[in-house]
Amino acid sequence: MVTIATFNEPAKAKQLKERFQQAGLRADVHNERHLQQVAFMSKPLANVKVKVEEKDFEEAQHLMVEWEATDPDISAALIRCPQCGSSNIEYPQMTRKFLTPAIASILFALKIFPKGFYCHNCHFTWTNEPEGQISRLWHMIFPGTNPYREE
């Protein structure tokens, strides 16, 4: 299954799932709220994903465009990449595999590494957090890693 939409709120994702099912498409909701709270010690953002079968993705995209134009609740609640418009994003921008979440959670807790959104389609990273002092130092040492800069 592939991600068609990402939300902060489970209720909005469930509504979209029901609309897809009414349209005859199989859809599931995947909620990473607990993972983000525990493993990444962060306020859950972009944690609820609506997924559809890969074979139905194109049809689901057409329905999304139609529904976003007619339903302001969907368009207001959707989280999209500011660069490419994709809703296939992750927060924080770390993989959920093996040791990386444990290491990342320590860096996030110490405010050494900023939490950001990551787009799987165009690989753009951005954040809504203010940049801290340690984070500025990190980006001076590693200049290509700054999610605060405008491109």
C-alpha positions as CSV (number, residue, x, y, z in Angstrom):
1,M,0.0,0.0,0.0
2,V,1.1,3.6,-0.7
3,T,0.5,6.8,1.2
4,I,-2.1,9.1,-0.4
5,A,-2.6,11.5,2.5
6,T,-1.0,12.5,5.8
7,F,-2.8,14.2,8.7
8,N,-2.2,15.3,12.3
9,E,-5.6,14.1,13.4
10,P,-6.9,10.5,13.2
11,A,-10.5,11.6,12.8
12,K,-9.7,13.4,9.5
13,A,-7.9,10.3,8.2
14,K,-10.8,8.0,9.1
15,Q,-13.2,10.3,7.2
16,L,-11.0,10.2,4.1
17,K,-10.7,6.4,4.4
18,E,-14.5,6.1,4.5
19,R,-14.8,8.3,1.4
20,F,-12.3,6.1,-0.5
21,Q,-14.2,3.0,0.6
22,Q,-17.5,4.5,-0.6
23,A,-15.8,5.2,-4.0
24,G,-14.9,1.5,-4.1
25,L,-11.2,1.7,-3.2
26,R,-9.5,-0.2,-0.4
27,A,-7.9,2.2,2.1
28,D,-6.3,1.8,5.5
29,V,-5.2,4.2,8.2
30,H,-1.8,3.9,9.8
31,N,-1.3,5.8,13.0
32,E,2.3,6.4,14.2
33,R,1.2,8.6,17.2
34,H,2.5,6.3,19.8
35,L,5.8,5.7,18.0
36,Q,6.4,9.5,17.8
37,Q,5.5,10.1,21.4
38,V,7.7,7.3,22.8
39,A,10.6,6.7,20.4
40,F,11.1,10.3,19.2
41,M,9.8,12.1,22.4
42,S,7.9,14.5,20.3
43,K,4.5,16.0,19.9
44,P,2.9,13.8,17.2
45,L,2.7,15.6,13.8
46,A,2.1,14.1,10.4
47,N,1.5,10.9,12.2
48,V,-1.7,9.5,10.6
49,K,-1.4,8.2,7.0
50,V,-4.1,7.1,4.7
51,K,-2.8,4.4,2.4
52,V,-4.4,2.9,-0.8
53,E,-3.5,-0.1,-3.0
54,E,-0.7,0.7,-5.4
55,K,-2.9,-0.2,-8.4
56,D,-5.6,2.3,-7.2
57,F,-3.2,5.2,-6.5
58,E,-3.8,7.1,-9.7
59,E,-7.6,6.9,-9.3
60,A,-7.2,7.9,-5.6
61,Q,-5.2,10.9,-6.6
62,H,-7.9,12.1,-9.0
63,L,-10.5,11.7,-6.3
64,M,-8.2,13.7,-3.9
65,V,-8.0,16.6,-6.3
66,E,-11.7,16.6,-6.7
67,W,-12.4,16.3,-2.9
68,E,-9.8,19.0,-2.0
69,A,-11.5,21.4,-4.3
70,T,-15.0,20.8,-2.9
71,D,-14.3,20.0,0.8
72,P,-12.3,22.6,2.7
73,D,-12.0,20.2,5.7
74,I,-9.9,17.9,3.7
75,S,-7.6,20.5,2.2
76,A,-7.1,22.3,5.5
77,A,-6.2,19.2,7.4
78,L,-3.9,17.6,4.8
79,I,-0.2,18.0,5.3
80,R,1.7,18.5,2.1
81,C,5.3,19.2,1.1
82,P,5.8,22.9,0.4
83,Q,8.1,22.1,-2.5
84,C,6.4,19.3,-4.5
85,G,2.9,19.1,-2.9
86,S,3.2,15.4,-2.0
87,S,1.5,14.1,1.1
88,N,4.0,11.3,1.5
89,I,5.9,12.8,4.4
90,E,7.4,11.8,7.7
91,Y,8.0,13.6,11.0
92,P,10.5,13.6,12.5
93,Q,12.7,13.1,9.4
94,M,14.4,9.8,10.6
95,T,13.9,6.3,9.5
96,R,11.9,4.0,11.8
97,K,14.4,1.1,11.5
98,F,16.9,-0.4,13.9
99,L,19.0,2.0,16.1
100,T,18.5,5.2,14.2
101,P,15.3,6.2,16.2
102,A,17.1,5.6,19.5
103,I,20.1,7.8,18.4
104,A,17.9,10.4,16.9
105,S,15.6,10.6,20.0
106,I,18.7,11.5,22.1
107,L,19.8,14.1,19.6
108,F,16.3,15.6,19.5
109,A,16.0,15.6,23.3
110,L,19.3,17.4,23.6
111,K,18.2,19.9,20.9
112,I,21.3,19.1,19.0
113,F,19.4,18.0,15.9
114,P,16.2,19.8,15.0
115,K,13.0,17.8,14.2
116,G,11.7,18.3,10.7
117,F,9.3,17.1,8.1
118,Y,10.7,14.9,5.3
119,C,9.1,14.4,1.9
120,H,9.7,10.9,0.5
121,N,9.0,12.1,-3.1
122,C,11.4,15.1,-3.5
123,H,13.5,14.6,-0.4
124,F,12.8,18.1,0.8
125,T,13.2,18.7,4.6
126,W,11.6,21.5,6.5
127,T,10.6,22.5,10.0
128,N,8.1,24.6,12.0
129,E,10.4,24.8,15.0
130,P,12.4,27.9,15.9
131,E,16.1,27.2,15.5
132,G,18.0,26.8,18.8
133,Q,21.6,27.8,19.6
134,I,23.0,24.3,19.5
135,S,21.2,23.7,16.3
136,R,22.9,26.8,14.7
137,L,26.3,25.5,15.8
138,W,25.5,22.0,14.3
139,H,24.6,23.6,11.0
140,M,27.8,25.7,11.0
141,I,29.8,22.5,11.3
142,F,27.6,20.5,8.9
143,P,26.4,23.2,6.4
144,G,24.4,21.0,4.1
145,T,22.0,19.8,6.8
146,N,20.0,23.0,7.6
147,P,16.2,22.5,7.3
148,Y,15.7,26.2,8.2
149,R,17.3,27.6,5.0
150,E,15.2,28.7,2.1
151,E,16.2,27.2,-1.2
